[in-house]
Structure formats: structure tokens, C-alpha cells
Amino acid sequence: MIEYLYRIGSISRNKKDSMIYENPIVNEECDEFEVNNWIISRFIVDVLVPIVGTHPFPLSEQVLLVATICRFRPDHVFEWGTNIGKSARIFFEISKHFQIPFQIHSIDLPDDVPHVEHPGDQRGILVKGLSGVNLYLGDGLDTSINIIHEIGSICKPVFFLDGDHSYSSVYCEISTISQLVHNPVIIVHDTFFQSPKSNYNVGPYEAIKKFLSEKNSQYNVISTNTGLPGMTMLYKKRE
């Protein structure tokens, strides 16, 4: 009986697998954001977790990162807060696995700027020497905008903000990107909101809340909000 159930289960799994991979990763026929979470989950378990683990980006946040890239297919990804390069490595593996060619621009603070998360000589060790990954020292926002100006042509960028997590810096960054970049896709890390007695840093959440209140609902929002650290993706609504 056990063997029979096992064989039936195997057949069922095989059918499900074939259904998963027969379907496209992005449903282009729908107006709302939609990706194939089965394909994304398999990629994360098989490829990403063995390389980057689940900290500081738990599985739900890795799903959002992969989904964003697969849905919007950027030609450039700008991120700041390189640290040892986990987010940049995630973007690199997404590009390689799903055959979405884009340049990764990862920016971190110079050595002489103190920060509690400064990686020191471990900066970018997970991505050094990888094709398509460009490492910079400087201010994330200023460096990214300068690069976009140098590109000169129409750019389809995704921004990943994982640097300074204060209210003022996050609000300034997403507001400036919205003003200076056409149709940006913006991902912000550490956006979980909790009651004041938790003593969590809710600055990023509050910054996004203020930004959205000023934009008259021009942006759609997708968030992982079940617990720490939290991630939010903003993209403009179709006109």
C-alpha cells in the first residue's frame, strides 16, 4: 500500500513539474503583476539558497527580488549597500539562470566613512570578478544617477535600496529617483512595520508611506510584510 501511494505521489509530482515548466514565468496577458511562483521557488531552493543562504534575505524576499527582475526585465540594476555582495550575487544568478542580460551596479561606502554595517576588506567578496557586476565606492544615489546620465539612452532600471535605513535618506532617495528617472522600479529593504513598543526601525516604512501619499496613487506596491526585515517594491501603474 505504501509503495502504491509513493508511485501515485511520484506521478502526481511529475505531472505538476511538467505543468510548472510548460507555463511562462511571467503572464504578459494580464494587467496585474503575475509571475510563476513555482518556477521561482525551484530556482531559489536549487540555486540561490546554496549560495547566499536565507540571511539577510529570507525566502519571501528572494521571491520578490526574482519576481521583480523576471517581470520587468531591466537592462541595469542599481543597488547600494554592497556589503559582502549577497544582493548583487542574487541579481547575477537571476540574470544567468533566466537569461535576462543586464548590468549590475553595486555601490558601497568608501573605507573612510564609518557605518555599523561596513564590510571592510570583505566588501563584495561574493561577486568580485563576475561578468556584468560593477563595483563602486561612493554615495549610492549620486553614483547611480551619474551612471544613468552617462548611459545616455533610454534606460530600464531597477533600484535596490539597502544602504542607510533612516527615514530621511530613504524618502530622499525614492523621491529623487521618481523625479529624475523615467518609469523606475524601486525595491526597498527593511520596510517591516510594527508597533512603537517593538523598538524596530520603521523609518523606511514611514518614508514609503509619505512618498505614496504625495504621488496620488501613481505607484503599485508589493510588500513582504509578515515579519522582519521586510521588503517593498514600487512600480508605476499603467496609464
NORQUI-V61332 format. One record per helix or strand. SS is the DSSP state (@ for helix, = for strand). FROM is the first residue (numbers start at 0). TO is the last residue. If there is no record, write none. Layout:
SS,FROM,TO / SS,FROM,TO
//
This chain:
@,1,21 / =,25,25 / =,34,34 / @,36,51 / @,58,71 / =,75,79 / @,85,97 / =,102,107 / @,119,121 / =,132,136 / @,139,150 / =,156,160 / @,166,179 / =,184,188 / @,195,197 / @,202,213 / =,218,223 / =,230,235
//
